[in-house]
Amino acid sequence: YNEARLQNEIGDLSNSRAQTAFRFLVADAYSSGRRKAGHSLLDHGMTGEAQYSAFLDKKTCGACEQMDGRIFKVGSADYVAYSPPLWNFAGASKCRCLWVYFMTGEAPGALEDEDDGI
């Protein structure tokens, strides 16, 4: 074996894992901030719903593509379960999805639905 080549390959592997972990941590921090802002709006009666938004391109996993556009009541069980980034889906640590919060009155009639997801 070639020691220099082996060291390069190991270095590339560890860099790749570090980059993946970093991307996930950034996405998680970003989503956490958006959720806190959404809950603050909810606390002030300014929102009640959020729409799941996926970046629809060749990197989007099938589960996120199917979730795109679904509307949930903020704080509902489904809202919590599907809060991005969805690391347990096929996209894993590469999830770029986010919540888009509706201000009160922006989504007329959506709060009248009894289900968590519309």
DSSP file (Angstrom, degrees, kcal/mol; ACC not computed):
  #  RESIDUE AA STRUCTURE BP1 BP2  ACC     N-H-->O    O-->H-N    N-H-->O    O-->H-N    TCO  KAPPA ALPHA  PHI   PSI    X-CA   Y-CA   Z-CA
    1    1 A Y              0   0    0      0, 0.0     2,-0.7     0, 0.0     0, 0.0   0.000 360.0 360.0 360.0 158.7    0.0    0.0    0.0
    2    2 A N     >  -     0   0    0      1,-0.2     4,-2.5     2,-0.0     5,-0.2  -0.888 360.0-158.0-100.7 112.8    1.0    3.6   -0.5
    3    3 A E  H  > S+     0   0    0     -2,-0.7     4,-2.4     1,-0.2     5,-0.2   0.884  91.1  50.3 -61.5 -42.0    1.1    5.3    2.9
    4    4 A A  H  > S+     0   0    0      2,-0.2     4,-2.2     1,-0.2    -1,-0.2   0.914 111.9  48.0 -63.5 -42.4    0.6    8.9    1.5
    5    5 A R  H  > S+     0   0    0      2,-0.2     4,-2.5     1,-0.2    -2,-0.2   0.916 111.2  50.7 -64.1 -42.8   -2.4    7.8   -0.5
    6    6 A L  H  X S+     0   0    0     -4,-2.5     4,-2.4     1,-0.2    -2,-0.2   0.906 109.8  50.2 -61.8 -42.7   -3.9    6.0    2.5
    7    7 A Q  H  X S+     0   0    0     -4,-2.4     4,-2.6     2,-0.2    -1,-0.2   0.901 110.8  49.6 -63.0 -40.9   -3.5    9.1    4.6
    8    8 A N  H  X S+     0   0    0     -4,-2.2     4,-2.7     2,-0.2    -2,-0.2   0.918 111.3  48.6 -63.3 -43.6   -5.1   11.3    1.9
    9    9 A E  H  X S+     0   0    0     -4,-2.5     4,-2.2     2,-0.2    -2,-0.2   0.901 112.9  47.2 -65.5 -40.5   -8.1    8.9    1.6
   10   10 A I  H  X S+     0   0    0     -4,-2.4     4,-2.6     2,-0.2     5,-0.2   0.915 112.7  50.1 -65.5 -42.3   -8.5    8.8    5.4
   11   11 A G  H  X S+     0   0    0     -4,-2.6     4,-2.4    -5,-0.2    -2,-0.2   0.909 110.6  49.2 -61.6 -42.7   -8.3   12.6    5.6
   12   12 A D  H  X S+     0   0    0     -4,-2.7     4,-2.4     2,-0.2    -1,-0.2   0.903 111.2  50.4 -63.1 -40.9  -10.9   13.0    2.8
   13   13 A L  H  X S+     0   0    0     -4,-2.2     4,-2.3     2,-0.2    -2,-0.2   0.931 112.5  45.0 -63.6 -46.6  -13.2   10.6    4.6
   14   14 A S  H  X S+     0   0    0     -4,-2.6     4,-2.4     1,-0.2    -1,-0.2   0.880 113.3  51.2 -68.0 -35.6  -12.9   12.4    7.9
   15   15 A N  H  X S+     0   0    0     -4,-2.4     4,-2.6    -5,-0.2    -1,-0.2   0.903 109.2  51.6 -64.1 -40.4  -13.4   15.8    6.1
   16   16 A S  H  X S+     0   0    0     -4,-2.4     4,-2.3     2,-0.2    -2,-0.2   0.922 111.7  45.8 -62.5 -44.5  -16.5   14.5    4.4
   17   17 A R  H  X S+     0   0    0     -4,-2.3     4,-2.6     2,-0.2    -1,-0.2   0.899 112.7  50.6 -65.8 -40.2  -18.0   13.3    7.7
   18   18 A A  H  X S+     0   0    0     -4,-2.4     4,-2.6     2,-0.2    -2,-0.2   0.907 110.8  48.9 -64.0 -41.3  -17.1   16.6    9.3
   19   19 A Q  H  X S+     0   0    0     -4,-2.6     4,-2.8     2,-0.2    -2,-0.2   0.905 111.5  49.7 -64.7 -41.3  -18.7   18.5    6.5
   20   20 A T  H  X S+     0   0    0     -4,-2.3     4,-2.2     2,-0.2    -2,-0.2   0.934 112.8  46.4 -62.8 -46.2  -21.9   16.4    6.7
   21   21 A A  H  X S+     0   0    0     -4,-2.6     4,-2.5     1,-0.2    -2,-0.2   0.909 112.9  50.4 -62.5 -42.2  -22.1   16.9   10.4
   22   22 A F  H  X S+     0   0    0     -4,-2.6     4,-2.5     2,-0.2     5,-0.2   0.929 109.1  50.7 -62.5 -46.2  -21.5   20.6   10.0
   23   23 A R  H  X S+     0   0    0     -4,-2.8     4,-2.5     1,-0.2    -1,-0.2   0.913 112.3  47.4 -58.2 -43.4  -24.2   20.9    7.4
   24   24 A F  H  X S+     0   0    0     -4,-2.2     4,-2.9     2,-0.2    -1,-0.2   0.924 111.3  50.0 -65.7 -43.5  -26.7   19.1    9.6
   25   25 A L  H  X S+     0   0    0     -4,-2.5     4,-2.4     2,-0.2    -2,-0.2   0.893 112.4  47.6 -63.3 -39.4  -25.9   21.3   12.6
   26   26 A V  H  X S+     0   0    0     -4,-2.5     4,-2.7     2,-0.2    -1,-0.2   0.936 113.6  47.3 -66.0 -45.7  -26.3   24.5   10.7
   27   27 A A  H  X S+     0   0    0     -4,-2.5     4,-2.6    -5,-0.2    -2,-0.2   0.901 113.4  49.0 -62.0 -40.6  -29.6   23.3    9.2
   28   28 A D  H  X S+     0   0    0     -4,-2.9     4,-2.4     2,-0.2    -1,-0.2   0.911 112.2  47.3 -66.3 -42.7  -30.8   22.2   12.6
   29   29 A A  H  X S+     0   0    0     -4,-2.4     4,-2.2     2,-0.2    -2,-0.2   0.917 113.2  49.0 -64.3 -43.4  -29.8   25.6   14.2
   30   30 A Y  H  X S+     0   0    0     -4,-2.7     4,-2.0     1,-0.2    -2,-0.2   0.934 113.8  45.6 -61.1 -47.6  -31.5   27.5   11.4
   31   31 A S  H  X S+     0   0    0     -4,-2.6     4,-2.7     1,-0.2    -1,-0.2   0.874 109.8  55.3 -65.0 -37.8  -34.7   25.4   11.7
   32   32 A S  H  X S+     0   0    0     -4,-2.4     4,-2.4     1,-0.2    -1,-0.2   0.910 108.0  49.0 -61.8 -42.3  -34.6   25.8   15.5
   33   33 A G  H  X S+     0   0    0     -4,-2.2     4,-2.2     2,-0.2    -1,-0.2   0.901 111.2  49.3 -63.1 -41.4  -34.5   29.5   15.2
   34   34 A R  H  X S+     0   0    0     -4,-2.0     4,-2.5     2,-0.2    -2,-0.2   0.901 110.7  50.5 -65.5 -40.2  -37.4   29.5   12.7
   35   35 A R  H  X S+     0   0    0     -4,-2.7     4,-2.7     2,-0.2     5,-0.2   0.917 109.7  50.5 -63.8 -42.3  -39.4   27.3   15.0
   36   36 A K  H  X S+     0   0    0     -4,-2.4     4,-2.1     1,-0.2    -2,-0.2   0.919 111.7  47.7 -61.6 -42.5  -38.8   29.6   18.0
   37   37 A A  H  X S+     0   0    0     -4,-2.2     4,-2.3     2,-0.2    -1,-0.2   0.911 111.9  50.7 -63.9 -41.6  -39.9   32.6   15.9
   38   38 A G  H  X S+     0   0    0     -4,-2.5     4,-2.2     1,-0.2    -2,-0.2   0.900 110.7  48.1 -62.5 -42.0  -43.0   30.7   14.8
   39   39 A H  H  X S+     0   0    0     -4,-2.7     4,-2.7     2,-0.2    -1,-0.2   0.852 109.1  53.9 -69.0 -33.7  -43.9   29.8   18.4
   40   40 A S  H  X S+     0   0    0     -4,-2.1     4,-1.3     2,-0.2    -2,-0.2   0.917 109.1  48.5 -63.9 -42.9  -43.4   33.4   19.4
   41   41 A L  H  <>S+     0   0    0     -4,-2.3     5,-3.0     1,-0.2     6,-0.7   0.906 111.7  50.3 -61.8 -40.8  -45.8   34.5   16.7
   42   42 A L  H ><5S+     0   0    0     -4,-2.2     3,-1.9     4,-0.2    -2,-0.2   0.925 106.5  54.5 -62.5 -45.1  -48.2   31.8   17.9
   43   43 A D  H 3<5S+     0   0    0     -4,-2.7    -1,-0.2     1,-0.3    -2,-0.2   0.803 110.6  47.0 -59.2 -29.7  -47.9   33.1   21.5
   44   44 A H  T 3<5S-     0   0    0     -4,-1.3    -1,-0.3    -3,-0.2    -2,-0.2   0.262 117.1-112.4 -97.2  11.0  -48.9   36.6   20.3
   45   45 A G  T < 5S+     0   0    0     -3,-1.9    -3,-0.2     2,-0.2    -2,-0.1   0.709  85.6 118.5  70.2  20.1  -51.8   35.3   18.3
   46   46 A M  S   <S+     0   0    0     -5,-3.0    58,-2.9    -6,-0.2     2,-0.3   0.571  75.3  17.2 -97.1 -10.0  -50.1   36.2   15.0
   47   47 A T  E     +A  103   0A   0     -6,-0.7    -2,-0.2    56,-0.3    56,-0.2  -0.967  40.8 169.7-151.4 165.2  -49.9   32.7   13.5
   48   48 A G  E     +     0   0A   0     54,-0.6    26,-2.1    -2,-0.3     2,-0.3   0.318  68.4  55.3-151.7  -9.4  -51.4   29.3   13.9
   49   49 A E  E     -AB 102  73A   0     53,-0.6    53,-2.3    24,-0.3     2,-0.4  -0.947  51.8-168.3-136.7 152.4  -50.2   27.5   10.8
   50   50 A A  E     -AB 101  72A   0     22,-2.4    22,-2.8    -2,-0.3     2,-0.5  -0.996  15.2-140.8-138.4 144.3  -47.0   26.6    9.1
   51   51 A Q  E     -AB 100  71A   0     49,-3.1    49,-2.2    -2,-0.4     2,-0.4  -0.896  21.1-124.4-107.2 132.1  -46.4   25.1    5.6
   52   52 A Y  E     -A   99   0A   0     18,-3.0    17,-3.4    -2,-0.5     2,-0.5  -0.598  30.8-165.8 -72.6 128.1  -43.7   22.5    5.0
   53   53 A S  E     -A   98   0A   0     45,-2.6    45,-2.2    -2,-0.4     2,-0.4  -0.965   7.9-174.5-126.2 119.4  -41.4   23.8    2.3
   54   54 A A        -     0   0    0     -2,-0.5     2,-0.9    43,-0.2    43,-0.1  -0.847  33.0-117.5-107.7 145.4  -38.9   21.6    0.5
   55   55 A F        -     0   0    0     -2,-0.4     2,-1.3     1,-0.1    41,-0.1  -0.746  34.4-145.1 -76.6 111.6  -36.3   22.8   -2.0
   56   56 A L        +     0   0    0     -2,-0.9     2,-0.2     3,-0.1    -1,-0.1  -0.662  51.9 108.5 -90.9  93.4  -37.5   20.8   -5.0
   57   57 A D  S >  S-     0   0    0     -2,-1.3     3,-1.6     0, 0.0    -2,-0.0  -0.782  87.4 -72.0-145.5-170.8  -34.5   19.9   -7.0
   58   58 A K  T 3  S+     0   0    0      1,-0.3    -2,-0.1    -2,-0.2     0, 0.0   0.648 126.7  58.6 -68.1 -13.6  -32.5   16.7   -7.7
   59   59 A K  T 3  S+     0   0    0     -4,-0.1     2,-0.3     2,-0.1    -1,-0.3   0.545  80.7 107.1 -90.1  -8.4  -31.2   16.6   -4.1
   60   60 A T    <   -     0   0    0     -3,-1.6     2,-0.1    -5,-0.1    35,-0.1  -0.534  68.5-130.8 -76.3 130.7  -34.6   16.5   -2.5
   61   61 A C     >  -     0   0    0     -2,-0.3     4,-2.2     1,-0.1     5,-0.2  -0.395  22.5-111.3 -77.0 160.6  -35.6   13.1   -1.0
   62   62 A G  H  > S+     0   0    0      1,-0.2     4,-2.1     2,-0.2     5,-0.2   0.854 115.0  54.5 -60.8 -38.7  -38.9   11.5   -1.9
   63   63 A A  H  > S+     0   0    0      1,-0.2     4,-1.6     2,-0.2    -1,-0.2   0.922 110.8  44.8 -64.2 -43.9  -40.3   12.0    1.6
   64   64 A C  H  > S+     0   0    0      1,-0.2     4,-1.5     2,-0.2    -1,-0.2   0.874 110.1  55.4 -68.4 -36.1  -39.6   15.7    1.7
   65   65 A E  H  < S+     0   0    0     -4,-2.2    -1,-0.2     1,-0.2    -2,-0.2   0.907 109.6  46.9 -61.3 -40.8  -41.0   16.1   -1.8
   66   66 A Q  H  < S+     0   0    0     -4,-2.1    -1,-0.2     1,-0.2    -2,-0.2   0.821 111.4  51.5 -70.4 -30.8  -44.3   14.5   -0.6
   67   67 A M  H >< S+     0   0    0     -4,-1.6     3,-2.4    -5,-0.2   -15,-0.3   0.748  82.4 116.1 -76.3 -23.9  -44.3   16.7    2.4
   68   68 A D  T 3< S+     0   0    0     -4,-1.5   -15,-0.2     1,-0.3     3,-0.1  -0.193  82.1  12.7 -53.7 128.0  -43.9   19.9    0.4
   69   69 A G  T 3  S+     0   0    0    -17,-3.4    -1,-0.3     1,-0.3   -16,-0.1   0.242  88.2 136.9  92.7 -13.4  -46.8   22.2    0.7
   70   70 A R    <   -     0   0    0     -3,-2.4   -18,-3.0   -18,-0.2     2,-0.4  -0.431  44.4-143.1 -69.4 142.4  -48.6   20.5    3.6
   71   71 A I  E     -B   51   0A   0    -20,-0.2    47,-2.3    -2,-0.1     2,-0.3  -0.898  19.4-176.8-111.6 135.1  -50.0   22.8    6.2
   72   72 A F  E     -BC  50 117A   0    -22,-2.8   -22,-2.4    -2,-0.4     2,-0.4  -0.925  33.4-106.7-128.7 151.9  -49.9   22.0    9.9
   73   73 A K  E >   -B   49   0A   0     43,-1.2     3,-2.2    -2,-0.3     6,-0.3  -0.658  49.1-106.7 -73.2 129.7  -51.2   23.7   13.1
   74   74 A V  T 3  S+     0   0    0    -26,-2.1     3,-0.1    -2,-0.4    -1,-0.1  -0.399 104.7  16.9 -61.7 128.1  -48.2   25.1   14.9
   75   75 A G  T 3  S+     0   0    0      1,-0.3    -1,-0.3    -2,-0.1   -26,-0.0   0.284  92.9 133.8  92.4  -9.2  -47.5   22.9   17.9
   76   76 A S  S <> S-     0   0    0     -3,-2.2     4,-2.2    40,-0.1    -1,-0.3  -0.208  72.3-105.4 -68.6 165.7  -49.5   19.9   16.8
   77   77 A A  H  > S+     0   0    0      1,-0.2     4,-2.6     2,-0.2     5,-0.1   0.899 122.6  47.5 -59.6 -42.1  -48.1   16.4   17.0
   78   78 A D  H  > S+     0   0    0      2,-0.2     4,-2.4     1,-0.2    -1,-0.2   0.879 108.1  55.3 -68.9 -36.6  -47.5   16.3   13.3
   79   79 A Y  H  4 S+     0   0    0     -6,-0.3    -2,-0.2     2,-0.2    -1,-0.2   0.928 112.8  42.7 -59.1 -44.9  -45.9   19.7   13.3
   80   80 A V  H >< S+     0   0    0     -4,-2.2     3,-1.1     1,-0.2    -2,-0.2   0.927 114.7  50.0 -67.3 -45.0  -43.4   18.5   15.9
   81   81 A A  H 3< S+     0   0    0     -4,-2.6    -2,-0.2     1,-0.2    -1,-0.2   0.841 117.3  39.3 -64.1 -34.5  -42.9   15.1   14.2
   82   82 A Y  T 3< S+     0   0    0     -4,-2.4    -1,-0.2    -5,-0.1    -2,-0.2   0.178  79.6 135.6-104.6  17.4  -42.2   16.6   10.8
   83   83 A S    <   -     0   0    0     -3,-1.1    -3,-0.1    -4,-0.1   -52,-0.0  -0.516  58.8 -84.3 -68.8 124.7  -40.1   19.6   11.9
   84   84 A P  S    S+     0   0    0      0, 0.0    15,-0.1     0, 0.0     2,-0.1  -0.315 103.7  61.3 -71.4 158.0  -37.1   20.0    9.6
   85   85 A P        -     0   0    0      0, 0.0     2,-1.5     0, 0.0     3,-0.1   0.437  68.5-160.9 -78.9 141.2  -34.4   19.0    9.2
   86   86 A L    >   +     0   0    0      1,-0.2     3,-1.6    -4,-0.1     6,-0.4  -0.634  18.6 169.7 -91.2  80.5  -35.7   15.5    8.8
   87   87 A W  T 3  S+     0   0    0     -2,-1.5    -1,-0.2     1,-0.3     6,-0.2   0.684  70.5  63.7 -67.8 -18.4  -32.5   13.5    9.5
   88   88 A N  T 3  S+     0   0    0     -3,-0.1    -1,-0.3     4,-0.1     2,-0.1   0.460  91.4  79.3 -88.3   0.4  -34.4   10.2    9.6
   89   89 A F  S X  S-     0   0    0     -3,-1.6     3,-1.5     3,-0.1     6,-0.1  -0.369 104.5 -85.4 -95.6-177.9  -35.6   10.4    6.0
   90   90 A A  T 3  S+     0   0    0      1,-0.3     3,-0.1    -2,-0.1    -3,-0.1   0.797 126.2  60.2 -60.2 -30.8  -33.6    9.5    2.9
   91   91 A G  T >  S+     0   0    0     -5,-0.2     3,-2.5     1,-0.2    -1,-0.3   0.716  81.2 170.2 -70.6 -20.0  -32.1   13.1    2.7
   92   92 A A  G X   -     0   0    0     -3,-1.5     3,-1.4    -6,-0.4    -1,-0.2  -0.125  66.8  -0.7  46.3-127.5  -30.5   12.5    6.2
   93   93 A S  G 3  S+     0   0    0      1,-0.3    -1,-0.3    -6,-0.2   -66,-0.2   0.456 126.5  69.8 -73.3   1.5  -28.1   15.2    7.1
   94   94 A K  G <   +     0   0    0     -3,-2.5    -1,-0.3    -8,-0.1    -2,-0.2   0.314  65.1 136.9-100.7   8.6  -28.6   17.0    3.8
   95   95 A C    <   +     0   0    0     -3,-1.4    -8,-0.1     1,-0.1   -35,-0.1  -0.353  24.4 174.8 -61.9 128.8  -32.2   18.1    4.6
   96   96 A R        +     0   0    0    -41,-0.1    -1,-0.1    -2,-0.1   -36,-0.0   0.167  35.4 126.4-118.3  13.4  -32.8   21.8    3.5
   97   97 A C        +     0   0    0    -43,-0.1     2,-0.3   -42,-0.1   -43,-0.2  -0.239  32.9 177.3 -73.5 162.5  -36.5   21.9    4.3
   98   98 A L  E     -A   53   0A   0    -45,-2.2   -45,-2.6   -47,-0.1     2,-0.4  -0.972  30.6 -99.2-156.3 167.2  -38.1   24.6    6.5
   99   99 A W  E     -A   52   0A   0     -2,-0.3     2,-0.5   -47,-0.2   -47,-0.2  -0.748  22.7-156.5 -90.8 140.8  -41.3   25.9    7.8
  100  100 A V  E     -A   51   0A   0    -49,-2.2   -49,-3.1    -2,-0.4     2,-0.3  -0.984  19.1-144.8-114.2 117.2  -43.1   28.9    6.2
  101  101 A Y  E     -A   50   0A   0     -2,-0.5     2,-0.5   -51,-0.2   -51,-0.2  -0.645   2.5-140.8 -89.2 137.1  -45.3   30.5    8.8
  102  102 A F  E     -A   49   0A   0    -53,-2.3   -54,-0.6    -2,-0.3   -53,-0.6  -0.807  16.3-131.6 -92.7 131.4  -48.6   32.0    7.8
  103  103 A M  E >   -A   47   0A   0     -2,-0.5     3,-2.9   -56,-0.2     4,-0.5  -0.529  47.9 -76.4 -74.2 151.2  -49.6   35.3    9.6
  104  104 A T  T 3  S+     0   0    0    -58,-2.9    -1,-0.1     1,-0.3   -57,-0.1  -0.241 122.9  18.3 -51.3 127.0  -53.1   35.3   10.9
  105  105 A G  T 3  S+     0   0    0      2,-0.2    -1,-0.3    -3,-0.1   -58,-0.1   0.250  96.6 100.3  94.1 -12.1  -55.5   35.8    8.0
  106  106 A E  S <  S+     0   0    0     -3,-2.9    -2,-0.1     1,-0.3   -59,-0.0   0.813  86.8  41.0 -76.2 -29.0  -53.0   34.8    5.3
  107  107 A A  S >  S-     0   0    0     -4,-0.5     3,-1.8    -5,-0.0     4,-0.4  -0.707  90.7-150.9-117.6  77.9  -54.4   31.3    4.9
  108  108 A P  T 3  S-     0   0    0      0, 0.0    -2,-0.0     0, 0.0    -4,-0.0  -0.210  73.4  -0.2 -57.9 130.3  -58.2   31.8    5.1
  109  109 A G  T >  S+     0   0    0      1,-0.1     3,-1.1     3,-0.0     4,-0.4   0.303  94.4 113.6  81.7 -10.4  -60.1   28.9    6.5
  110  110 A A  G X  S+     0   0    0     -3,-1.8     3,-1.2     1,-0.3    -1,-0.1   0.854  72.6  56.9 -66.6 -33.3  -57.1   26.6    7.1
  111  111 A L  G 3  S+     0   0    0     -4,-0.4    -1,-0.3     1,-0.2   -38,-0.0   0.677  93.2  70.5 -70.9 -15.1  -57.5   26.7   10.9
  112  112 A E  G <  S+     0   0    0     -3,-1.1    -1,-0.2     2,-0.0    -2,-0.2   0.704  74.5 100.8 -74.8 -18.8  -61.0   25.4   10.5
  113  113 A D    <   -     0   0    0     -3,-1.2     5,-0.0    -4,-0.4    -4,-0.0  -0.470  66.8-147.5 -69.2 135.9  -59.8   22.0    9.5
  114  114 A E  S    S+     0   0    0     -2,-0.2    -1,-0.1     4,-0.0     2,-0.1   0.724  71.3  86.8 -77.7 -22.8  -59.9   19.5   12.4
  115  115 A D  S    S-     0   0    0      1,-0.1   -42,-0.1     2,-0.1    -2,-0.0  -0.360  80.7-126.9 -77.4 158.3  -56.8   17.5   11.2
  116  116 A D  S    S+     0   0    0      1,-0.1   -43,-1.2   -44,-0.1     2,-0.4   0.915  98.9  40.1 -67.0 -43.5  -53.2   18.4   12.1
  117  117 A G  B      C   72   0A   0    -45,-0.2   -45,-0.2     1,-0.1    -1,-0.1  -0.865 360.0 360.0-109.8 141.7  -52.2   18.4    8.5
  118  118 A I              0   0    0    -47,-2.3   -46,-0.1    -2,-0.4    -1,-0.1   0.419 360.0 360.0-101.1 360.0  -54.3   19.7    5.7
